């Protein structure tokens, strides 16, 4: 479960940094197009891997998806709060 949470967090960070607004607020430079594509693809890959890891180690996959969605929602809120402080 911890691997899934870490993959979710890093996937969400990559997805948010693929947006020009968030990239500029963190790095103070413009976002190159190739880096944007790489960040988006890596972010979605990590989100998918986190769902795979939850399903891999779960006893009941249907409840695991519910837990995964709950943790995803919490991670999104946490990331939004972190970006508000920047």
N, CA, C and O of each residue as an XYZ file, in Angstrom:
344
protein
N       0.822     -1.190      0.000
C       0.000      0.000      0.000
C       0.868      1.256      0.000
O       0.518      2.258     -0.624
N       1.992      1.199      0.697
C       2.876      2.361      0.751
C       3.479      2.660     -0.623
O       3.646      3.824     -0.988
N       3.797      1.634     -1.368
C       4.326      1.822     -2.727
C       3.278      2.517     -3.597
O       3.605      3.397     -4.394
N       2.038      2.120     -3.440
C       0.955      2.718     -4.207
C       0.782      4.190     -3.854
O       0.586      5.022     -4.740
N       0.852      4.513     -2.574
C       0.700      5.911     -2.148
C       1.841      6.755     -2.687
O       1.618      7.869     -3.162
N       3.060      6.238     -2.621
C       4.208      6.989     -3.147
C       4.095      7.198     -4.653
O       4.393      8.280     -5.158
N       3.667      6.168     -5.366
C       3.495      6.301     -6.812
C       2.405      7.317     -7.133
O       2.525      8.077     -8.094
N       1.343      7.334     -6.332
C       0.283      8.318     -6.530
C       0.789      9.728     -6.331
O       0.524     10.612     -7.145
N       1.515      9.938     -5.250
C       2.011     11.282     -4.951
C       2.944     11.777     -6.050
O       2.802     12.902     -6.529
N       3.887     10.946     -6.447
C       4.814     11.365     -7.495
C       4.100     11.534     -8.835
O       4.435     12.439     -9.600
N       3.127     10.681     -9.125
C       2.353     10.835    -10.347
C       1.584     12.141    -10.363
O       1.542     12.822    -11.387
N       0.973     12.500     -9.238
C       0.242     13.770     -9.163
C       1.181     14.967     -9.258
O       0.840     15.980     -9.869
N       2.352     14.853     -8.662
C       3.327     15.939     -8.766
C       3.766     16.112    -10.217
O       3.845     17.238    -10.709
N       4.050     15.015    -10.902
C       4.450     15.111    -12.308
C       3.332     15.677    -13.167
O       3.581     16.496    -14.052
N       2.090     15.243    -12.910
C       0.969     15.754    -13.694
C       0.746     17.243    -13.447
O       0.440     17.988    -14.378
N       0.897     17.671    -12.217
C       0.695     19.093    -11.953
C       1.840     19.937    -12.508
O       1.618     21.059    -12.963
N       3.054     19.408    -12.473
C       4.180     20.157    -13.042
C       4.146     20.187    -14.562
O       4.842     20.995    -15.176
N       3.356     19.327    -15.175
C       3.235     19.371    -16.632
C       2.394     20.566    -17.093
O       2.362     20.878    -18.283
N       1.723     21.223    -16.167
C       0.985     22.448    -16.490
C       1.922     23.644    -16.367
O       2.709     23.733    -15.425
N       1.832     24.542    -17.308
C       2.757     25.677    -17.376
C       2.676     26.554    -16.131
O       3.695     27.040    -15.642
N       1.468     26.753    -15.623
C       1.281     27.615    -14.454
C       2.033     27.088    -13.235
O       2.735     27.843    -12.563
N       1.891     25.824    -12.955
C       2.541     25.241    -11.791
C       4.046     25.131    -11.998
O       4.817     25.321    -11.058
N       4.465     24.830    -13.211
C       5.900     24.732    -13.490
C       6.571     26.087    -13.288
O       7.657     26.168    -12.713
N       5.918     27.155    -13.763
C       6.491     28.494    -13.589
C       6.536     28.905    -12.126
O       7.482     29.569    -11.701
N       5.530     28.522    -11.350
C       5.538     28.911     -9.941
C       6.613     28.180     -9.152
O       7.097     28.702     -8.147
N       6.992     27.003     -9.579
C       8.018     26.247     -8.861
C       9.419     26.583     -9.364
O      10.319     26.834     -8.562
N       9.613     26.591    -10.689
C      10.957     26.729    -11.254
C      11.265     28.100    -11.836
O      12.409     28.362    -12.208
N      10.276     28.978    -11.923
C      10.453     30.360    -12.422
C      10.954     30.436    -13.863
O      11.548     31.441    -14.253
N      10.724     29.396    -14.653
C      11.072     29.407    -16.075
C       9.911     28.820    -16.872
O       8.986     28.228    -16.316
N       9.985     28.999    -18.172
C       8.941     28.444    -19.036
C       9.113     26.933    -19.164
O      10.214     26.399    -19.033
N       8.006     26.270    -19.421
C       8.007     24.813    -19.548
C       8.245     24.420    -21.000
O       7.446     24.772    -21.868
N       9.336     23.692    -21.284
C       9.549     23.198    -22.656
C       8.516     22.129    -23.011
O       8.056     21.387    -22.142
N       8.159     22.057    -24.278
C       7.111     21.134    -24.728
C       7.509     19.674    -24.504
O       6.685     18.870    -24.070
N       8.752     19.331    -24.793
C       9.184     17.938    -24.608
C       9.122     17.525    -23.144
O       8.755     16.392    -22.830
N       9.477     18.435    -22.255
C       9.405     18.131    -20.832
C       7.953     17.984    -20.384
O       7.643     17.145    -19.538
N       7.074     18.791    -20.947
C       5.656     18.689    -20.620
C       5.094     17.332    -21.012
O       4.356     16.717    -20.243
N       5.436     16.869    -22.190
C       4.975     15.560    -22.653
C       5.544     14.454    -21.768
O       4.827     13.521    -21.406
N       6.822     14.552    -21.420
C       7.437     13.554    -20.565
C       6.800     13.529    -19.180
O       6.545     12.455    -18.634
N       6.539     14.718    -18.604
C       5.916     14.785    -17.287
C       4.510     14.193    -17.299
O       4.125     13.483    -16.370
N       3.735     14.487    -18.360
C       2.378     13.946    -18.448
C       2.391     12.427    -18.577
O       1.642     11.735    -17.886
N       3.235     11.913    -19.454
C       3.259     10.463    -19.658
C       3.773      9.736    -18.415
O       3.243      8.687    -18.051
N       4.783     10.277    -17.773
C       5.302      9.651    -16.559
C       4.292      9.736    -15.422
O       4.144      8.789    -14.649
N       3.602     10.857    -15.318
C       2.591     11.002    -14.276
C       1.461     10.012    -14.424
O       1.048      9.380    -13.452
N       0.951      9.871    -15.651
C      -0.132      8.893    -15.871
C       0.351      7.466    -15.673
O      -0.398      6.620    -15.185
N       1.590      7.190    -16.046
C       2.151      5.859    -15.829
C       2.230      5.543    -14.339
O       1.902      4.433    -13.920
N       2.665      6.514    -13.539
C       2.759      6.290    -12.102
C       1.384      6.131    -11.457
O       1.220      5.323    -10.543
N       0.395      6.893    -11.925
C      -0.965      6.735    -11.408
C      -1.486      5.332    -11.741
O      -2.099      4.678    -10.897
N      -1.246      4.882    -12.952
C      -1.654      3.532    -13.336
C      -0.934      2.458    -12.539
O      -1.538      1.460    -12.145
N       0.356      2.661    -12.300
C       1.115      1.693    -11.502
C       0.613      1.645    -10.060
O       0.600      0.584     -9.435
N       0.202      2.799     -9.538
C      -0.311      2.792     -8.168
C      -1.599      1.982     -8.076
O      -1.817      1.276     -7.092
N      -2.452      2.078     -9.093
C      -3.662      1.254     -9.099
C      -3.311     -0.225     -9.244
O      -3.946     -1.078     -8.623
N      -2.317     -0.525    -10.049
C      -1.869     -1.910    -10.213
C      -1.346     -2.472     -8.899
O      -1.667     -3.605     -8.541
N      -0.539     -1.690     -8.169
C       0.016     -2.169     -6.910
C      -1.063     -2.385     -5.856
O      -0.966     -3.312     -5.053
N      -2.086     -1.541     -5.851
C      -3.186     -1.743     -4.907
C      -3.917     -3.034     -5.241
O      -4.232     -3.812     -4.340
N      -4.191     -3.274     -6.505
C      -4.873     -4.499     -6.898
C      -4.029     -5.738     -6.698
O      -4.557     -6.824     -6.460
N      -2.720     -5.580     -6.793
C      -1.816     -6.716     -6.650
C      -1.777     -7.255     -5.225
O      -1.739     -8.468     -5.017
N      -1.786     -6.361     -4.251
C      -1.632     -6.775     -2.861
C      -2.953     -6.810     -2.091
O      -2.944     -7.034     -0.881
N      -4.069     -6.600     -2.752
C      -5.353     -6.548     -2.057
C      -5.974     -7.930     -1.943
O      -5.766     -8.801     -2.787
N      -6.731     -8.103     -0.892
C      -7.469     -9.351     -0.714
C      -8.730     -9.305     -1.575
O      -9.045    -10.265     -2.279
N      -9.441     -8.194     -1.513
C     -10.629     -8.008     -2.358
C     -10.386     -6.806     -3.266
O     -10.306     -5.680     -2.774
N     -10.268     -7.009     -4.549
C      -9.936     -5.911     -5.463
C     -10.978     -4.794     -5.499
O     -10.621     -3.637     -5.719
N     -12.249     -5.109     -5.289
C     -13.263     -4.055     -5.364
C     -13.105     -3.055     -4.223
O     -13.253     -1.850     -4.430
N     -12.811     -3.540     -3.037
C     -12.590     -2.639     -1.901
C     -11.257     -1.902     -2.069
O     -11.126     -0.759     -1.631
N     -10.284     -2.535     -2.689
C      -8.992     -1.897     -2.913
C      -9.131     -0.679     -3.806
O      -8.449      0.324     -3.599
N     -10.011     -0.757     -4.802
C     -10.225      0.395     -5.687
C     -10.869      1.539     -4.913
O     -10.554      2.703     -5.160
N     -11.761      1.225     -3.984
C     -12.378      2.262     -3.154
C     -11.324      2.930     -2.277
O     -11.302      4.155     -2.160
N     -10.453      2.136     -1.660
C      -9.358      2.697     -0.862
C      -8.432      3.543     -1.731
O      -7.983      4.612     -1.316
N      -8.154      3.062     -2.929
C      -7.265      3.791     -3.835
C      -7.855      5.143     -4.205
O      -7.142      6.146     -4.236
N      -9.146      5.174     -4.483
C      -9.800      6.441     -4.813
C      -9.832      7.388     -3.622
O      -9.676      8.598     -3.786
N     -10.031      6.849     -2.433
C     -10.021      7.689     -1.235
C      -8.637      8.282     -0.997
O      -8.511      9.462     -0.672
N      -7.611      7.472     -1.156
C      -6.249      7.963     -0.968
C      -5.885      8.950     -2.073
O      -5.186      9.932     -1.823
N      -6.356      8.694     -3.294
C      -6.114      9.625     -4.393
C      -6.737     10.984     -4.099
O      -6.111     12.017     -4.335
N      -7.953     10.991     -3.590
C      -8.606     12.252     -3.241
C      -7.842     12.995     -2.151
O      -7.659     14.210     -2.223
N      -7.403     12.257     -1.153
C      -6.614     12.881     -0.093
C      -5.291     13.434     -0.589
O      -4.866     14.507     -0.163
N      -4.643     12.714     -1.481
C      -3.374     13.194     -2.046
C      -3.576     14.434     -2.907
O      -2.727     15.325     -2.918
N      -4.688     14.499     -3.626
C      -4.967     15.684     -4.436
C      -5.174     16.899     -3.539
O      -4.666     17.982     -3.831
N      -5.916     16.722     -2.453
C      -6.125     17.830     -1.521
C      -4.809     18.242     -0.871
O      -4.532     19.433     -0.731
N      -4.007     17.276     -0.478
C      -2.711     17.572      0.124
C      -1.807     18.336     -0.838
O      -1.152     19.299     -0.441
N      -1.769     17.920     -2.079
C      -0.953     18.591     -3.075
C      -1.460     20.005     -3.346
O      -0.660     20.922     -3.531
N      -2.772     20.190     -3.370
C      -3.336     21.525     -3.557
C      -2.962     22.442     -2.403
O      -2.661     23.616     -2.618
N      -2.977     21.921     -1.186
C      -2.569     22.728     -0.029
C      -1.095     23.091     -0.080
O      -0.714     24.200      0.298
N      -0.265     22.172     -0.542
C       1.158     22.452     -0.667
C       1.383     23.531     -1.717
O       2.201     24.426     -1.505
N       0.683     23.469     -2.837
C       0.857     24.486     -3.880
C       0.313     25.837     -3.443
O       0.787     26.866     -3.924
N      -0.661     25.868     -2.550
C      -1.170     27.153     -2.051
C      -0.120     27.854     -1.196
O      -0.102     29.083     -1.121
N       0.738     27.098     -0.564
C       1.770     27.686      0.296
C       2.971     28.178     -0.492
O       3.795     28.908      0.060
N       3.105     27.809     -1.760
C       4.267     28.255     -2.562
C       4.121     29.687     -2.973
O       4.998     30.228     -3.647
